[in-house]
Amino acid sequence: MIRYDLLPTPCGPLLVVINRHGLCRVEFQDGPQACAIEPEWQIDPPALAPYLAEFSAYFAGRLRAFTLPCAAQGTEFQQRVWQALTTIPYGETRSYGELAELIGKPTASRAVGAANGRNPLSVIVPCHRVIGANGSLTGYAGGLAIKRALLTLEGIACG
């Protein structure tokens, strides 16, 4: 059974979706790639309450590391990239090249970027902390305005 709820955030509504194993999707609904709520999904505020509590604490500036169980589906390569993303500390950024080096694929920065763009767990798997090699903000599924807002929330100055 897939269950969900929506959390109002400073960046717009955040769709939080769980399955029996944990978080399987977290998406900003105001971004260019809003996630459609499937008809078979069930809204379940009590089941989602602990998840929404952590996201609320993050947006209030009181939480820097999530403890929620995750159940994202992806290829082995995507899973490696997403795992590497979780090692980027709160308030820091890395380039796509640095992330490629971290997973042992130094020439795979484009593939890392593609895997980053397919991250189904926005915020909790912090793809917003990945920037261009020159320090510029680059693509983000939620849109650059949301990426900038998340980085600003974490104390990262961005242009």
Order of alpha helices (4+ residues) and beta strands (2+ residues): beta-beta-beta-beta-alpha-alpha-beta-alpha-alpha-beta-alpha
